[in-house]
């Protein structure tokens, strides 16, 4: 897993969405014990913080020290730098493993083998992500999709396509597989959208290749004009899958 998000860690913490209560309401009843959870590729600790209210202890790992620096300090959450595919955890350590909006950046086969190793029998692995958002304004959607697909298109890593496919081509060697879909709605001003766009890995890739240039500046005026001074309703489709270690 390459570190694609340290440079924009503060933007990521501020502008990336949180996950809906419905997702946790779907996931948590499937977990029969609540002693330990591992949030893999935790970024700024958003999911780890949510799990902290349900589990005795939560391990939260990431390869980015800058991302972990943005995570909330909680008494039962242990943050550490670690690769997803090779961890310091003992076999059979966890009742639940989560990986949110990150599986496509990992080496999935190796990660799944590590998850099978560190899950307890009957433990659950849950993987989820969210696709590009849309608004209720057709002209705004056209501009956003053009920026996502055409302007930023050449700078997306190829494995980002797994998000659009909802991980359909990534094997999932677990039992009792369940899938679910959700939505996250936000009332955003244009500044929120521009901040979110600047948190993208494609925008960071562009900046690295063009001496720090800001790709979002190329669309900022257009979006500001289409957005207007108030808020727009922005919807993110969320998808998830879970399975059990037999």
N, C-alpha and C positions, 0 to 999 in steps of 0.2 A: 504494500500500500504506500503510494507516494503521498507526501504532505502537500495538499493542494489548497489548504485553507488557513495556514498560519498568518499569511500576509494580510488577510481581511478578517481576522478573528473578531475584532470589535464590531465590524459591520455584521458579521454572522450572528453574534450574540444579540444584537439590537433588532435586526430585521427579519431573521428567519422565524417561521411560524412555530407555534406550539401545537401539540397534537390534541385532538378533541377528546372529551371525557368518554364519548362512545367507544373509542378505540380501547381504552383501558377497561371499560365495562365488558367488552368482548373478550379481552385477553385474560384478565386476572382470574375470572372463575375457572379457567382451564388449568390453573396452577394449583396443585393440591397441597403444597407446603410453601411456607413463606420465610424460611430461615435466611437464605442468601440469594441474591440476584447479581448478575453481571450485565452492565450496559456497555457493550462493545462499540468502539468508535464514538465515544460519548460527546465529542465536540465540546460545547460549553456546559455540559451536564444537565441539559434540560430533562431528558428522560430519567436519568439517575435521580434527580430531585423528585420527580413524580413517584418513582418506585420506592423512595426512602420512606414514604408514608405507609407502605404495605409490607416491607421486608425488614427483618432484623438488621441485616447489613447488606450494603450495595457496593460492589466493586465497579469502578468506572474507569475505563482505559481509553487512551487515544495516543496517536504518535506525535501530536502537536502540543508542545508545552504552552504555546501562545493560546490555543483553544482552552486548555485546562485552566489557565490563569483567569479565564472569564467565568468559570464554573462557581456556583454557590458553595460555600463551606457549610457542611451539614455533619452532625455528630456521627451518623451511621453510614456515611458515604466515604469510601476510600478511593481517591483518585491516584492514578499512576500512569506513566508512559509505558506502553506495551504495544507490540504488534498484535493484530487479531489472530494471526495464524500460529503463533508460538508464544504462549503466555506462561507466567510463573505459577499458575494455579494448580493445585493438586487435582488428581482425578476425582470425579464425583463430587465436586465442590458446590454446585449450584442447582437451585430449583427452577430458575428461569434465566434465560439469556435473551437480551434484546439487542437489535442492531437497527437503527432508524436512519433512513436516507443515506446509507453508507455501504450496503452490501456490494454495490456495483464498483466501489473503489477497492474492495478487498480481492484476495485470491479465493473465490468462493469454495472450491473443493477443499483446499487446505483449511480454511476457516471452519467448514462444516465438520471436518475430522476433529479439529480441536474442540468444537462445541460438543460433539459426541463424547469426547474424552472427559471434559470437565462437568458435563451435566450428570446429575444423579439419575438412576433409572426412574422413568416417569416424569423427568424434568422436561421443560418446554423451551423450545427456541422460537422466538417471534421476530420476524423481519418485516419492516414496512418502509414506505416512502411516499412521496407526493410528486405529482406531475405539475407541469406548468399551469399557472392560474389563468382565469378568464374573468372578465367583467360583464356587466349588463349593457355595455356600450359597444356596438359592433365596430365602430370606427377605431375605438381604443383597442379592441381585441386585434384588429388587423395590424395596427402599428406594433403592438406587443409581440404578436406572432412573427412579424417580419424581422423584428430585432432578434428574437430567439432563434429563428430558423435560418435567416439569411445573413444578418450582420454578425451575430455571434456564432453562427453555424460552423465556420471553419475552425473555431477555437475550442469547441467542445471535444473532450476526450471521447474516443469511440465507445468506450464502455458506458457512457452516459445514456446510450440508447436503451440499456436495460430498464431504466426508469420508465420510459415511454411504453415498454412492453410489460410492465408490472412484474419483472423478474421471471417471465414465462419460460425463457430459454436457460435459466440457471437451475440445474438439478437441485432437488431438496430431499435428501436421503433420511427422512423422518417419517414416523407413523402418524396416523390420524390427522392428516393435513386438513387444515381449514383455511379458507380465504374470506376476506371481508373488504368492504369499501366504505369510505366515510367522506365527509367534506369539512373543510375549514373555511369559514367566512370571516373576512376582516373588513372593517371600515377604514380605508386608507386614503390619505392625501397623497399627492404626487411625490412628495419628498420621501414617503415610506416606500413607494414603488422604486424610486431611483436608488434608495439605499439597498433594497433587496436585490436589484439588478447588479449593483456593485459588489455584492457578496458572492456572485457566481464564480465558479472555477473557470468558465470560459473568459470572463472579463479579466480575471487574474492572469490567465494564459496570454491574453492579448497584451496586457501591460508588461509582462516579462519579455515579450517579443518585440515591443515597440517603445522601449526606453521609458516605461512608466506611464504611457499615454492612457487616457480614460476613455474606453470604448462607449461608456454610457453617455458621455457628452454628445455623441453623435445623434442621440435620440431624445435628449432631455427637453429641448425646446418643443419638439412635436408632441411629446407626451404631456407637457405642461399645458399646451394649448388645448388638447383634447380633453384633459382632465378637468380643467376649470379650478376655481378657488376652493371648492368644498371637497367632500369625501366621495369615493366610489366604493361600491360593494365588490370585493375581490374574493373569488372562490378558488380554493385549491382542492383538487381531487386527491384523496389519500387512499392507498391500497395496502393491504397487509396479508401475510400468511403466517401460520404457526404450525408446528409439528412437535411430536413427542419422541424422546429417546426411549426405546423399548428396553 
